[in-house]
Amino acid sequence: MFKHFEPNKIFSITSKAPKYVLSLFIIVISIGLTEALILSPEDYKQSHSVRIMYVHVPAAWISLGIFSVITFLSIFGYVFKIKNLFLISKSLAPSGFVFNIIALVTGSIWGKPTWGTWWVWDARITSMLILAIFYGIYLIAWRIYEDKEHVFRVTTIILITGIVNVPIIKYSVDWWNTLHQPSSINLLSKSTIHISMLFPLMIMTASFALFSLLIFLMKYNTELIKIKNKGLDRL
């Protein structure tokens, strides 16, 4: 089922999905921005600059999540020879890269009033920059190599190498003394962020996830059209 699929059948489903995802995205992002910019309280230390968090943190989460997902899909696809998983990974990567850049830029903007500088070679920031480099190399590899078997192998190696950086990003604030604050949200222990800030943060994360899904669907549909134009009935 996964090794072969008919582009026409898949496209008939994925081509209709973007308009529904876009509508849902507009609703969720509207609620999220209202909560983040108007209804949520200012921080007692960082004042209104804390509102950058509602873009910075979700962008970082989505970027890390997408890199982890495409690594898993590529490894699974390479081991079991499922070419469609590589197509999905290729279509997911651009939005992950964009959110990685957004996380770096908003982190710099947040750092200026908080730390007094736009950039420091902090463990968290540097490891996020390294992640962006891996994203870039991955995307470039798809453009350089024309042979599919070769690009499947090369991109999988890139992702396996880059995924080592993901836990480093996660635990960098715990392993080293950094300017970046420790995590305020913990799944295995009590979070230190107040619900008045946590709620808009979750809404903004959901909106970013929907935007990533929207970009993925458009990119994936484009890839399906290319396959159809080549006259291939199956991948």
C-alpha positions as CSV (number, residue, x, y, z in Angstrom):
1,M,0.0,0.0,0.0
2,F,2.8,2.4,0.9
3,K,5.3,1.3,-1.8
4,H,3.1,2.3,-4.7
5,F,0.3,4.8,-4.9
6,E,-1.7,6.3,-7.7
7,P,-1.0,10.1,-8.0
8,N,-4.5,10.8,-9.4
9,K,-6.2,9.3,-6.4
10,I,-4.0,11.0,-3.8
11,F,-4.2,14.3,-5.7
12,S,-8.0,14.1,-5.7
13,I,-7.9,14.2,-1.9
14,T,-4.9,16.5,-1.2
15,S,-6.0,19.1,-3.8
16,K,-9.2,19.8,-1.9
17,A,-7.7,19.9,1.5
18,P,-5.8,23.3,1.4
19,K,-8.9,25.5,1.3
20,Y,-10.2,23.8,4.4
21,V,-6.9,24.0,6.2
22,L,-6.6,27.7,5.2
23,S,-10.0,28.5,6.6
24,L,-9.2,26.7,9.9
25,F,-5.8,28.4,10.0
26,I,-7.3,31.9,9.6
27,I,-9.7,31.2,12.5
28,V,-7.1,29.8,14.8
29,I,-4.4,32.4,14.1
30,S,-7.0,35.2,14.6
31,I,-7.8,33.8,18.1
32,G,-4.1,33.2,18.8
33,L,-3.1,36.8,17.9
34,T,-5.9,38.3,19.9
35,E,-4.9,36.2,22.9
36,A,-1.2,36.9,22.5
37,L,-1.2,40.6,21.6
38,I,-4.2,41.8,23.6
39,L,-5.6,39.5,26.2
40,S,-2.4,37.9,27.6
41,P,-0.7,39.8,30.5
42,E,2.7,41.5,30.2
43,D,5.6,39.9,32.0
44,Y,6.6,41.5,35.3
45,K,10.3,41.5,34.2
46,Q,10.2,41.6,30.4
47,S,7.1,43.7,30.0
48,H,5.5,43.6,26.5
49,S,8.6,42.2,24.9
50,V,7.6,38.8,26.2
51,R,4.9,38.7,23.5
52,I,7.7,37.7,21.1
53,M,7.5,34.4,22.8
54,Y,4.2,33.6,21.1
55,V,6.0,33.5,17.8
56,H,9.4,32.5,18.8
57,V,8.6,29.4,20.9
58,P,6.0,27.8,18.5
59,A,8.3,28.4,15.6
60,A,11.1,26.6,17.3
61,W,8.8,23.7,18.3
62,I,7.5,23.3,14.8
63,S,11.0,23.4,13.3
64,L,12.3,20.7,15.7
65,G,9.1,18.7,15.2
66,I,9.3,18.7,11.4
67,F,13.0,17.8,11.4
68,S,12.3,14.8,13.7
69,V,9.4,13.7,11.5
70,I,11.2,13.9,8.2
71,T,14.2,12.0,9.7
72,F,11.9,9.2,10.8
73,L,10.1,9.1,7.5
74,S,13.3,9.1,5.5
75,I,14.9,6.3,7.6
76,F,11.7,4.3,7.3
77,G,11.4,5.0,3.6
78,Y,15.0,4.0,3.0
79,V,14.8,0.8,5.0
80,F,11.5,-0.4,3.5
81,K,12.0,1.2,0.0
82,I,8.9,3.4,0.3
83,K,9.5,6.3,-2.1
84,N,6.4,8.2,-1.2
85,L,7.8,8.9,2.3
86,F,10.7,10.7,0.7
87,L,8.2,12.8,-1.2
88,I,6.4,13.7,2.0
89,S,9.7,14.5,3.7
90,K,10.7,16.7,0.8
91,S,7.4,18.5,1.0
92,L,7.6,19.1,4.7
93,A,11.1,20.4,4.9
94,P,10.6,23.9,3.5
95,S,8.1,25.0,6.2
96,G,10.4,23.5,8.9
97,F,13.3,25.5,7.5
98,V,11.2,28.7,7.4
99,F,10.1,28.3,11.0
100,N,13.7,27.6,12.0
101,I,14.7,31.0,10.5
102,I,11.8,32.7,12.2
103,A,12.9,31.2,15.5
104,L,16.4,32.5,15.0
105,V,15.2,36.0,13.9
106,T,12.6,36.4,16.7
107,G,15.1,35.1,19.2
108,S,17.5,37.8,18.2
109,I,14.8,40.5,18.4
110,W,13.9,39.1,21.9
111,G,17.5,39.0,22.9
112,K,18.1,42.7,22.3
113,P,15.9,44.1,25.1
114,T,16.5,41.0,27.3
115,W,20.3,40.5,27.1
116,G,21.3,43.8,25.5
117,T,22.6,42.2,22.3
118,W,21.2,40.8,19.1
119,W,23.3,37.7,19.1
120,V,25.5,35.6,21.4
121,W,27.1,32.2,20.7
122,D,24.9,30.7,23.3
123,A,24.5,26.9,23.3
124,R,20.7,27.0,22.5
125,I,21.1,29.7,19.8
126,T,24.1,28.1,18.2
127,S,22.5,24.6,18.0
128,M,19.4,26.1,16.4
129,L,21.7,27.8,13.8
130,I,23.3,24.4,13.2
131,L,19.8,22.9,12.7
132,A,19.1,25.6,10.0
133,I,22.3,24.6,8.3
134,F,21.2,21.0,8.2
135,Y,17.8,22.0,6.8
136,G,19.6,24.1,4.1
137,I,21.9,21.2,3.2
138,Y,19.0,18.8,3.0
139,L,17.0,21.1,0.6
140,I,20.1,21.8,-1.5
141,A,20.7,18.1,-1.9
142,W,17.3,17.6,-3.5
143,R,18.3,20.2,-6.1
144,I,21.8,18.9,-6.7
145,Y,21.2,15.2,-7.2
146,E,19.0,14.1,-10.1
147,D,19.3,10.3,-9.5
148,K,16.5,9.4,-7.1
149,E,18.3,6.5,-5.4
150,H,21.3,8.7,-4.8
151,V,19.3,11.6,-3.4
152,F,17.3,9.2,-1.1
153,R,20.6,7.9,0.4
154,V,22.3,11.3,0.7
155,T,19.3,13.1,2.3
156,T,18.8,10.2,4.7
157,I,22.4,10.5,5.8
158,I,22.1,14.2,6.2
159,L,19.0,13.8,8.4
160,I,20.5,11.0,10.5
161,T,23.5,13.3,11.2
162,G,21.4,16.3,11.9
163,I,18.9,14.5,14.3
164,V,21.8,14.2,16.8
165,N,21.5,18.0,17.2
166,V,17.8,17.9,18.2
167,P,18.4,16.5,21.8
168,I,21.3,18.9,22.1
169,I,18.9,21.8,21.4
170,K,16.4,20.5,23.9
171,Y,18.8,19.9,26.8
172,S,21.4,22.6,26.0
173,V,20.0,24.9,28.7
174,D,20.3,22.1,31.2
175,W,23.8,20.8,30.2
176,W,25.5,24.2,30.0
177,N,25.3,27.6,31.6
178,T,23.5,29.7,29.0
179,L,21.9,33.0,28.7
180,H,18.8,31.3,27.3
181,Q,16.2,30.7,30.0
182,P,15.4,27.1,31.0
183,S,12.2,25.4,29.7
184,S,9.0,26.8,31.2
185,I,6.9,23.9,29.9
186,N,7.6,20.3,31.0
187,L,5.7,17.2,30.1
188,L,7.1,15.1,33.0
189,S,7.0,17.8,35.7
190,K,5.1,20.9,36.7
191,S,5.4,23.7,34.2
192,T,6.3,27.2,35.5
193,I,4.4,29.2,33.0
194,H,1.0,30.6,34.0
195,I,-2.1,29.4,32.2
196,S,-2.8,33.0,31.0
197,M,0.4,32.7,28.9
198,L,0.2,29.0,28.2
199,F,-3.2,29.2,26.5
200,P,-2.2,31.7,23.8
201,L,1.1,29.9,23.4
202,M,-0.8,26.6,22.6
203,I,-3.2,28.4,20.3
204,M,-0.3,30.0,18.3
205,T,1.5,26.6,18.1
206,A,-1.7,25.1,16.7
207,S,-1.9,27.9,14.1
208,F,1.7,27.4,13.1
209,A,1.1,23.7,12.8
210,L,-1.9,24.4,10.5
211,F,0.3,26.7,8.4
212,S,2.9,24.0,8.1
213,L,0.2,21.6,7.0
214,L,-1.0,24.1,4.4
215,I,2.5,24.7,3.0
216,F,3.1,20.9,3.0
217,L,-0.1,20.2,1.0
218,M,0.7,22.8,-1.6
219,K,4.2,21.5,-2.0
220,Y,3.1,17.9,-2.0
221,N,0.4,18.6,-4.6
222,T,3.1,20.3,-6.8
223,E,5.2,17.1,-6.5
224,L,2.2,15.0,-7.5
225,I,1.5,17.1,-10.5
226,K,5.2,16.7,-11.6
227,I,4.7,12.9,-11.3
228,K,1.5,13.1,-13.4
229,N,3.2,15.2,-16.0
230,K,5.9,12.6,-16.4
231,G,3.2,10.1,-17.2
232,L,3.8,7.9,-14.2
233,D,0.8,6.0,-12.8
234,R,2.7,5.0,-9.7
235,L,5.6,6.2,-7.7
